[in-house]
Amino acid sequence: MMHHSKKWVAAAAIAAAAVLAMTGCAGGGASDSKTEVTVWHYWDGTNADTFDSIVKSYNENHSNVTIKSVNVPNADFLTKVQASARSKTLPTMVIGDLIWVPQIAQIGTFADLSKSIPSDTLSDINPALTSYGSQGGKQVSVPVSANNLGFLYNTDLFKQAGLDPTKPPTTWDELIADGKTILQKTGKPGYELFTHAGDNGEGLTWDFQVNLWQAGGQFLNDDNTKAAFNTSAGKKALQYWADLIKDGVSPFAPWGAFEKGAAASAQEGSWMVGIWANDPPFPFASAPIPYPSDGKPATNLGGEQAMVFDGDAAATKAAGDFLAWFLQPKQVTSWSEATGMLPVTNTVATSDDYLSWVDGHQPLLRPYVEQMADARARPNTPLYSKASFAFAQEIEKVLAGQTTVSDGLDNAEAAVNKILSGS
């Protein structure tokens, strides 16, 4: 995912209720020795508190296992994993950003989680999420949380422009038309694009991939060895972005205008619904991301994946058993409701129980939940982060008006292919 801290406001009571609602499966008989499983994660706030409560519930109901939860700051996470691999002090399990899976796989040997997690559980997980952990015929990671991008908009600005706030745009053409109306009537841009590469490029790249997929394109080829975006679909998506900026519908500026009330809409993550739940900066609503009238809906997945290092046999097995329990419907439902993350399993995402909670407590999450059916995953390669940055740096030049759409895609293709070839 493009990492954000997803602090779900209001959650102390909800998290407590969620954990109390859980009933763990009792482990084996009493034993003098316990298997310890150390789990590293980077969650903070409500997410960390909820996970710790879930771990406590599991430990209380499994007498032969102790799961130990350890917070490692996001900025230090990969560095610490690398250092622990060199010193042979890796934890049993790490939970990190899904795009880290192929990078961490180069650090240590992962256990095949398909040996611990029932096949019907794995098949119930959104396939775009399990694709990250599918390596060499093994399932080396499983998702424990998910989020995606949707369309958030400022209903006050829509009203001021004379637009019906209950009828957000559904196509690119409608978004452009509404954006122009908002600009004319309010003086504020109608939409915000992520236009700057910044220090890693991923904000621009993961936003652009949505429109690329909607236009029928893909970012890399099927085996992730070459760029695949320099096509008619890529040109269509990038021209859409360039036109939004040229027409003044979107500013060419660092990210943040929409969240400050200075733009009327943006492609925003599901986590924003929770962050703004109790104290929104302005009245807002959510909707699926508009897509071209001749295209197809799509969104980009984020979230965390759990990876188990194949070390001590007892600890490896215990970690797999914990994940199998964590991915059962009761835990997935409770975790999702307490944190505001989206369910990783289709059974929960479509269940009356969960959807009733969404409609009653966080109705603005509903479009995000429904978009999971159209969610896509970023390329599963350890070179992805470097490729993303190279792509964004070249595309920023197009958005700044420094080069054409065609030349920008040519330059981005060359830059990305250079990275993927290792040259």
N, C-alpha and C positions, 0 to 999 in steps of 0.2 A: 504494500500500500504505500501511498504517499503518506508518511507517518504524521499523525496528529495526536495530541493528547485528548482522549475522549472522556472528559470528566462529566459524568451523568449527574447533573444537579438534582437534588431531591432524593437522593438515593439511599440514605442511611436506613430509613424505615423499609423501603422496598427491598434493599439488599438483605436486610435481616429477615424479612418475611420470606424472601425467596429461599434463603438457606434453611430456615426452619421448616419450609415445605418439603425439603429434600429428605429422602429416606435412603440411606446407603445400604448396599447389600453387605451383610455381615461377612467378614473374612473367615478364614479357617480357625481352628481351635487355638487355645492359648499356647504361647511359646515363650521360651526364655529369651530368644533372640528376635530382633526385628530387622527387616530389610529397609534400609533408608534410601529414599529417592530424593535427590536435590534437584530443584527446578529453578532455573534462572528465567526471569521475565523483566520487562521494562515498564510494566503498568504502574501508574501512580493513582492517587486519589481514590475515588469510588471503585474503579476497576481493580486496583490492588486489594482494597479492603474486601471486596466481594470474592475475589479469588482466594484470599487467605481464609475467608469464612467457609468456602467450599472445601478447601484443603482440610480445614479443621473437622468438618463434617465427615469427610472421607476417612480421616485418621481415626476418628472415634468409632467408626463402624468396621474398621479393618484392623484387627488386633496384631497382625503380623507385619504390618507395613507402616512406615512413617514417611509421609511426603513433607519435605521441607521447602518452603517457598522463599526465594531470595530475590529482592529487587536489585537490578543492575541498571543504572541510568542509560537511557537510549543512546546518548552520544558516545558512551564508553563500551557499549554492548559487544560489537564485533571485535574490538581491540582486546577486550578481556577474554572472549572466547578463544581468540588466536593465541593469547599468552598462556591460557590454561592448557591448550593443546600442546604447546611446546614444553610445559612443565609437567605434562601428564596428570593434570588435576581437573580434567573436564568434569562438569556435573553430569548427572544421568540424563537430564532433559533440559532443553532450552526452548523458550517460546519467544519468537521474534517475528519481525515484519516478513510477510510472505515472499517478498522479492529477495530476501536473504537466504532462502533455502539452498539454491545452487551454490552460493558462496560458502555457506557453512559446511556444505557437503564436501568441500575441498579441504576442510580443516580436520575432520574426523570421520570415522566410519559409522554410518547410521544403521540402526536396527530396522528390519523389515516389519513395519507395524501391521501388515496384513496377517501376520501370524498371531497377533494379540487382539486385534479388533475384528469383530464378526463381519463377514462379507456383506450381510444385509445392512449393517451400519455404514460401511464404506460406500455402498451403492446408493445410500440415502443422502449422502453429502453432495452438494452442488458440484457437478463434475469439473467446472472451471476451477474450483478450489482444490480438488484432489489432483488436478493436473500438475500443480507445483511439486507435489511429492512423488510423482511417478517417475522413477529413474531406474533404468536397467531391469525392468520387470518387478521392481520392489516399490512398496509404498513407504517412502522414507520420512514423510511428514503428513500430518493431518491438520485441518483448520480447527481452531478453537474459537475464532471470532471472525466476523465479516462486516464490511461496510461497502458502500458504493457511492457513486456520484448521481445526483439528481438535479432538478431545476428548482431553485429557491427564488422567490420574488417578493418585493416590497409592495404590499397591497395598497398602502397609502399613495405611493407614486403612480401605481396603475390607476387609482381613482382620480388623482389630480390630472392625469392625462386623458380622462374620459373613457378609460378602458374598463371593462367588466373584470374585476379581480377574481371572479369565479370561473373565468374562461381564459386561462393562460395559453400561450402559443403552443401548438403541437407540432409545427413544422418549421424548418429553417426560414421559409418565406414569411411565415407569420411572425416569427421572432424578429426578423429584420423590420417588418412593417410596424410592429408594436414598438420596437426600439426607436424607430424614427419618430413615431408619434410622441413617445415619452420625452425624447430629446427636444422636440419642438415645443411641447406644452410645459415642460418643467425645467428645461435647461440642463438636465442631468442625463448622462448616458443610460440607455435602456438595458444594457447588458455589459457584463465584464468578462473578458477573456484573461487567461493567464499568459501574459505576453513576454515575460522576462525569464531568461534561463537561470538567473541567480547563481547560487554556488553549487548546484547539483543538477539542475535542468528538469528534475522529475515533475515539478508542478506543471510546467508547460507540456511536457511529453505525455503525461498520463491524462491530462485534459484533452489534448489533441487526438489521442488514440480513440476516444469515444466517437468523435466526428469522422475519423478515418474509417472505423468499423461501420458506422451508420451508412457511409457512402459505398460500402462494399469492399474496402481495402483491408490490408493487414500490415503490421509494422515490420516484422521479419518473416523470412520464409519458414517453411514447416520444420526444418531442422535447425533453425536459428543461426545459420551460417552467413546469411546475406540480408541486406536491407530489402524490403518488399513494398515500401511506401511510395516509391517514385513511379506511380501509375496514374491512370486517369482518375481513380478514386482519390488518391493522394492529392492530385491537383485540385479536384473539386472541393475537398475538405479545406485545403490551405487557402484556396481562393475565397471560400466562405469567410474564413477568419480575416483575410486581408480586406475584403469588402466591408466587414463589420467595423473595422478600424477606419477605413477610408471614409465611410459614411458618418462617422462620429457616433455610431451606435455603441461601440466599445472604445474605451480609452487605451492608448498605448502607454502604460504606466505600471509601476510595481503593483503587485496584488494587494487588495484590501479595500477597494472602493465600495463594493457592495456591502461588506460587513460594517462599513462606517456610514451607510445610508447615502453614499454619494453616487451610486448606480442602482438601477431598479431591479436587476436580476443577475444571476450567475449560476454556473455549474458548481454546485457545492456538495460536500460530503454529508452522509446521513448523520454523522456525529454532531453536526451543527444543530439539529433538532433538539438534542439533549442539552447541549451547551446553552442554548437560548430558551430552554423550556420555561424556566421560572422568571427570567428577566430579559425578554427580547429587546433589542435596541430599537425595533420598530415592528409594526404588525407585518407578519410575513406568512406565506403559504408555500406549499410544495407541490411538485408535479413531475411526471416523467420528463426526461430530457427531450426536447424537440428534435426531430430527425427529418431528413429530406423526404419530400412527398414520394419520390421514387426509390427511397432507401428502406432501411429497416432499423428498428429500435436497438439500442446497445448502451451499455454502461460499463465502467471500469471497476474491477474489484480491488478492495484493499482488505486488510485484516492481519491477524496473527496465525502462525502455524507452529505446532509443537513438533520437535525433532528429538529423538531418543538416540543417544550414542550407544553403540554396541560394545559395552564393556563388561562389567560384572553381570553374569547371567541372571542372578536373582533380582538385581536392581533393574535390569533391562526388562525382565518379564513384569515386575511390579509396575514399572512406568507405563508399559503397554496396557496393563489391566486398568490402571487409573484413567488413561485416556478413553478406553472402551466404556468405562462408567461415566466419564465426563460427557461423552457424546450420546448418552441415552436421552430420550425425549424429556424426561423430567428435569435433568440438569441443563440441557440446552435451553429449555423454556425459561427456567429460573434465572440462569445466567444472562440470557438475552433481555429479559424484563428488568433485571436489576441494573444492567450496564447500558442498555440502549443499543448494544451491538445487534446486528442482524443475525438471525438463526443460520447456522451453517448446514442444517439438514432440511431437506424438502418437506419431510413429514411435519416438523414443527412450524416451518414457514407458512404452511398451508392449513394448519390446524385451527379449528374453531376456538380452542382455548387461547392460543397466542394471538390470533387476529382480533378476538374480542378484547384482549388486553390492549392491543394497539389502538383500536377504535375508541376505547374508553379512556386511555391514559395519554397516548401519544399519536393521535390520528395523522399528524404530519409525517409519520414514518411510513404510512401505508404505501405511497408510491415507491419508496425505496425497497420495501419488502417485495412488492409485485415486480420490480425491475430485476430482481435476482434471476428471474427466468431468462433475461436477456443479457446477463452479465458475462463479461469476457475477462480473461486473465492475460496479464502481460507476459512476454516471452520468458521461458524458463531456461535461463542461461546465466552463468556467473559473470558474463560480460555485459549484462543488461544495463547496469548502472552507468558504466562508462559510455555505452552506446546512447543511452537516454540523454546524457549531458552533451555529447557531441551533436546529436540531433537538435536539441533545444538551442544550442549556440548558433547554429546555422539558420534555424527557423526564426529566431528573434530578429535576425537581419532583414528577413522578408517583412515581418510585422512592423519594423521600424522604417520601412520604405527604402532600405539601402540596396535591395536587390529584388529581382522579380520572383514570382512564384516558381516558375520553371527552373531558373538558375538556383534558387534556394534549395529546391528538392534535389537537384543534381549535386550540389555541394554537400548537402546532408547525407545523401546516399554514399558519396565518396568517403566522408568522414566516418560514418558508421561501418562501412565495409572494411576500412582500414583497421578499426578496432577489432572487428569480428575475425579478421584474418590473422591478427596478432602481429601485423607489420608496423 
